Amino acid sequence: MKIFATSDIKEIDRLTMQYEPISSIDLMRRASLCFANELLTELPQGKVVYVMAGNGNNGGDAVFVAYFLKNVGVEVHLFHCDGGGAVSADCAESLRLFSEKYQDCFHKVCDVSELPAISGDDVLIDGLFGSGLNRPLQGFYAEVVKFVNNADCTVFAIDIPSGLMGEDNSQNDASAILHADYTYTFQFPKLSFLLPENVDYVGSWRVLYIGLSAKAIDETPGSCFFLDDEMAEKMLKPRAKFSHKGTYGHALIVGGSRGKMGAAVLASKACLRSGVGLLTTYVPRCGYEIMQISVPEAMTMDDAEENLLAAVPDAERYDAVGVGVGIGQDERTAAMLSALLKQLMCPMVLDADALNIVSLHREMFGYIPKNSILTPHPKEFDRLTSPSATTYERLQKALALSAEWQVYVVLKGAHTAVVCPDGKVYFNSTGNPGMATAGSGDVLCGVITSLLAQRYTPLEAALLGVYAHGKAGDRAAAQRSQQNMTAADIVEHLFR
């Protein structure tokens, strides 16, 4: 699924009206009816609904939502919040239709003092401003937003919470952004929904399909995508009847140090559970018996050093290499990593301490094979670049780093972002907060390394890896609960 900039969505609306054809007000009616029908599935009987409508097309959506709810017997009070300025033609028409039929529950508001007290049992629908907003709310509208935020009621936002911008909110006024409990967005999620700093504004969100033109969507280029079930399933390769273990590649995991052998164990188990034909794990001497006992399916090589990795393994005979889980940052290990990077010509996976070492020895960026996959969590990424005030800023830095060094950056989070050298970004749709547990990242490293060894392209390995990792976390949470699950549970639910 494409994630469009708000300016592109406006163009898709225009093309839909041209291609279908459909008038703008009828498209507004259709979107509003979708919203109203979805709301009715969640709305308990007897609830009083307050609808706040602005002067633009989002306000028109809100008015039609109020109209449809009123038509089916819901107690609705519509408040047209008019802070001055022009009223869009479609909004004006929707206001006329509503006020003619339901004059008794229509209220025009020009001052916040005219808004009613709203109880915690009531429901409020936000239709003040839509996705076209490009500057912080001020004055009357900012006061209305603050009024809503202070109300103890359940808030549903139409398309996007008022005051929130579709992409970059780094210069926005947080006090003038509405806090929705639920956001029903039209056709596509907005980029800002996928960034953690906006979660308190957006609440729980879902996409409502309003019949925008498939042709218009295909014709409109996009650089951001939402990785969903359909996209992932198309990438997964079927296993041939007469295949053998050599068919599915030989992976090398380079990991572990004294006290951190669990990271190598988890990555190795995940690699095997993700379908690799053969796996060798290279560990310090202290980890040899641990690996042989914990992961008997893996072959094990051990370093001459007892507690850390110092020698360079012969990695050229492997189809993919994953390095970094639990290796520590000793200078001898850093020298090993530097030599390993210089030795390899094929894409590899760099995780955890491998990334931390690169951040301390920045010349190593130049040794990383092109099309390799870097899997940092936010703090690891900030060490690779510099601290970021917002996730949006971090995303821009990831795009720059990816393009400069021709690598894929898997920026881990609630919607893990796979950032590509060509400027595309894919946000993952799977996963849950239960995955915020020790070892979860080691599992992801093993999954991606396995897929790379099976000759998936680096992009496919990164995308299918984060998707399968999150899907396994969802299955584990369903079986055990988010609080109870561990990284080992994620391994046990991979590709099931």
N, C-alpha and C positions, 0 to 999 in steps of 0.2 A: 504494500500500500504506500502510495506517495504521501509525503507530508509537504504541503505547499506553503510558501510564504503567503501572508494575508493578501498581498497585492495580486498574487496569482489566482487566489480563490475568487476574487472579484472578477477577473477575466474569465474564469471557468463559468461563473454565473452568467456572464454576458453571452458566452458561446452557447451555453445550454438554452438560453432564451432564443437564440438565433437558430440552433439546429433542431430543436424539438418540434415546432416552435412553441413557446409559452410566454405569457406576459410576465413582467416582473412581479406584479401583485399576486398572480396565481402561483408563481414559484414561492412567494412568501407564504401564501396560504398553505401550500403543500408542506413546507418546512414546519410551519406552526402546528399543523395537524399531527405531524409525526411526533413533535415534542409533546403535545397534549395527550396523545394516545399513550406514549411512554410514561408520562407522569401519572396517568390514571392507573397504571399497573402498580405503582408504588404508593398512591395516595389513599390513606385510610378513609373510610366513609365518615362524613360529618366534619371533616377539616374545613376551616375557613381559609381561603386562598387570597393573598394580597399580591397584586401584580404591579410592578414598577416599570413604567415605559418611558423611554426618552424620546427625542425628536427624530432620530434617524431610523434606518431600516430595522435595526435590532429592536427599537421601540415598536415598530410595526409588527414584527414577529410576536412581541409580547401581547399586543392588543388582540391579535388573532388567537393567540393561546387562550387569553381570557374569554374571548367570544366562544371558542369551542368548548371550554370547560363550563361556561354558563349554559350553553345549549344542552348539556347533559345533566344539568341540575346541581352542579357544584356551586356553593356559595362563594362568589368572587367579588372582590372590590378592586377596581382598576384605578390606578393613580398615574395620570399623565404628568410626569415631572418636567416642567417647562422652564429651563433656565435661560431662555432667550435664544435667539438665532432661528434660522430657517428650519421648518419641519419638512422632511422629505415627502415627496408626492405620495408614495405608497403608505407611509405612516399616517399622513393626513387622511387618506381614504379609509384606512382601517379605523381610525378614531371616529370618523363620521359614521361608519356603519355600526360601530359599537354603541356610540352615544345615542343614536336614533332608536336602537332596540332596547338598550339597557341603561337608560339615563339615570335611574335611581342608584346604580352602583358605579357610576363614572365620576371621577373627581380630578379636577385640574389643580395641580400644586405648583406654586411659584416660590414657596418658602418652606423650609424644613419644619417649621412650627405647625404647618397644616397637615402633616402626616399623623396618622393615628397611632395609638399605643398598640403594639403587636405582642400577643402572649406567646409563651413557649409552645403552646399546643397548635399554633397556626403555621401555615406554610407561606413563604414569600417567593415570588418568581422575579428574578432580576432580568430586566430587558432594557437597561438604561443605555449601555453602549456595547457595540459589537467588536469584531476583530479588526476593524479599520482604524482604531484609535492609534495615534502616533505621538501623543504627548500626555503628560500626567494630568489627571483631573484636578480642577481647581474650583474655588467658589462654591456655588450652589450644589453642583453635582458631587463634589468632594464631600460636602456636608451630608448629602443624601446617602452616600456610600458609608460614611461613618455612622449614620443613623441605623442603617441596615446591620452593620457589623456589631452594633451595641444591642440589637434586638435578640432576644432569646427564642429564636424560632428556627425552623429548618428552611434552608435557602437553596433553591434550584436556579442555576444560571443558564440562560439561553445562549448557546454557542460558545461563549467565553465570559468569565466573570468581568463585570464592568470595572474599568480602570487597568486591567491587565492587557499588556500588548502581546501580540502573537509570537514575537521572537525575543528580542533583547529588552530586558526590563532593568538593566543596570542603572539607568538614569531616572527610573520611575520613582514616584512617591509612594512608599509602602503603605502609608496611612490612608491613601486615597484609592486603594484597591479593595474591591469587595471580596469578602470571604464566603465562598459558596460551600455548602455541604456536598452538593452534587452539581456536575456540569454535564449537560447534554449537548454535545457539539455536532455540527452538521457535516457529514460526509467524510471529514478527515480530522484527526487530532491536530492541534496546534503545537508547534515546536515547544512553546513555553510550558505546555502540560507535562513534558518529559523531563523537565529540569527540577531538581529537588528543592530549590529555593522558592518554587511557586506552589508547592503542594498544599500549603495552608489556604491559598486563594482558590484553587481549582477543586479541592476535595476529591471525591470519587468521580471519575469521568467515564462516559461511554459515547460511542459514535452512533449517530442516527443517520441512516442512509436516506437521502431525500430525493434521489433520482437525478442527480446532476449528470450531464451527458458523458457517457463513457468515451466518446470520440474526443470531446473537449479535454477530458482528463489525460487521455493518451497523447494528445497533441501538445499538451503543456509540459515543458521539461521541468524536472524536479531534481534536486540534489540531496534531498533527505527522504528516507523511507522508513516504514514501520514493518519490522520483520515479523510476519504472522505465520500461522499454521500452513497456509497454502504455499507461501514462498519457501518455507523450510522443507515441506514434503516434496516439492519439485526437485530440490537439490539432492535428496537422499538417494544414493545409488543402490539398486537391488543387487543381491549377492547371487552369483552364477552357480548353477548346480554343480559344475565340475571344477569349481575353484578350489584352491588349497591355501595353506597359510602364507605361502610366498606371494599369492595374488594380492594380499592385503597389507603388504609392506612390512618393513622392519624399522621400528622406532628406537631411538636412544633417549632416555631420560637421564640428565646429569643433575644430581641433587643430593641433598642431605649433608649434615655435619653433626657432631656430637650434640645431643639434645634436640635435634630437629630432623631425625630420621622419619618421623611420622609424615612429613611433607613429601618425601620421596615415595613412601609407601602409598599415600593417597593418590599422588599423580600417576604412579605405576598402575594401581588398580583401575583408575579411571581410564587410562590409556587402553588397557586390555578390555574393559567393559564397553569401549567405544568401537571395537571391531578390528583393531590392528592384528596382523597375522603373527608377528614376532615382536618381542620387546626385550631390550637389554637396558638395565639400569646401572649407571656408574656412580658408585658411592665411596665414601671414605671407609677405611678398614673396619672401623667400629660398627659400620652398618651392614657388613656382609651377612652375618647370621640373621640379623633382623629381616633383611630382604628375602633371604632364602626361606625363612619360616613364614613370613607374612604374605609374600607374593610368590608362591612356588611356580606359577606359570611364567614368571619373568626370569631371564638369564641375568646374572649379576657379575659385574666386574668391580674390583675394589682398587682404590688408590693405595699407594705405598704409605701415605700418611694415615695415622690412626684416627684423627679427629676432624679432618677437613680435606677438601679437594685441592691438590696442588699440581699434579701431573695432567698433561693434556691427553684425553682419550683419543684413539684413532676413530674419528667420527665419519670419515669419508664413505664408508661402506653402508651407511644407514640411509633410509629414505627420508627421515625427518629427525630432527634433534630438538628436544625441549630442555632448556637449561635455566636454573635459577632457584628452584624450590628448595628452601632450607639450606642453601650453601654458605650463608654468612658472607662477611665482607672482609675477611682477612686478606692481606696484601698478596699472599701466595695464591689465594683463590682468584683474586683479581688478575694476576698474571696468567693463570690458567685460562680464564675467560677470554682475555685479550688474544692469546695464542689460538684458542678454539675458534674465535670469530674470524681470525685471519686464515685459518685452515679451510673453513667451510665456504662453499660457493653457492649452495642451495638455500632456499628460505628456511628459517628456523623459528622457534618460539622462545622469546625471552620473557621471563617472569620474575617477580619478587626480587631477591637479592642480586640477580643479574642486572636488573634495571637500576637498583641502587648503586651497584658498582659502576655502571656506565655513567650515572649522574655525577660520580666522584672523579671519573677518568673520562672526560668528555671527548678525548680523541678517539675513543672506542666507537663513537657514532659512525665514524667513517669506515669501520671494519664490519659493521653489521651487513650481512648479505641483503641485497635488494629484495623486496617483497616478503621480508620476514615479518613476524607478528609479535608486537609488543603488547603485554597484557597488564598495564598498571592499574592499581586503584588510585583514587584522586591524590593522595599524599605522595605516592610514588611518582605520579605524573608531574606534580608540582616540583619535585626534586629534579626531574629531567628538564624542566623548563624554568618556571618561576611560580610563586604563589599566585593564585587567581582569586579575585573577590567573588566571582559568581561562576556557576557551571557553564553559562553561555561563554564567558571569557575563556574558560579552560577549553571549551570545545573549539574556539577559534585558534587557540595555540596548538591543539591537537591536529587540526587541519594543516597548519603551517609546518609542523614537525613531520607529519606524514608526507607532505609534498616535497619537503627539502631532502629527506633521507630515503624516500620511496619505500616506506614501510607501512604496514597496517597497524593502527593503534586501537586496541580493544580497551576502551575507557570504561572501567567497571562501575556499576551502580545499579539502582533500581531498574532503569531502562538502559542497560549496558549499550554503549555506542561503539560501533565498528566504524572507524574513520579511515578513509581510503585515500591513496595517493592522487586519485583523479578528482578529489574534492567531494565525493559522495559520502554520506553518513547514513548508517543503518541503525535504528534503535530497536532493541529487543523487546518483545511483548511478553515473554515468560519470566517466571521467577517470583519470589516473595520475600518478606523480611526475615523469615526463618533461615535464609541462606546467609545472613550476616553472622557467620560463625567461623571459628578457626578452621582452616584447611579448605574452605570452599574454593578459594582461588587456586590452590594446588590441584584440586580436581579439574578445574577449567583448563589449566595448563596441560594436564594429561589428555583431556578430551581433544583439544585442538591439535596437539602433537600427533595423536592417533589418526585423526582425519587427514592431516597433512601427509603422514606416512602412507595412507591409503590412496594417495594421489588425487585427492581433492585439491583444487586450486587454493592458494592462500586466502582468497576472498571467501570461497565456499567453506573452507575449514574454519575460518573465524566466525562466519555467520551461523553455520550449522552447529558449531561448537557452543556458542553462547546460547543459542536457542535450545539445544538439547540439554545443556547444563541447567538452564532455568526450568525447563519442562520436568526434568528429574527432581528438581527442588520442589516443584508444585506437587508432584506425585508423593514425594516423601512427606510433605506437610499434610497432605490429605490423609495419609496413613498414620502419622505420628503426632501431628500438630507442629506449628511453627516454633513453639518454645522448645519442643522435645527433640527436634531433628538435629543431626550432626552432619559433618561433611561425608562421613562414611555412609550415611543414609542416602545422600545424593548419588554416590557411586552405585549403590545397589538398585537405583531406579533409572539409570541411564538407558536410553533406547529400548524401553519396555513397551 
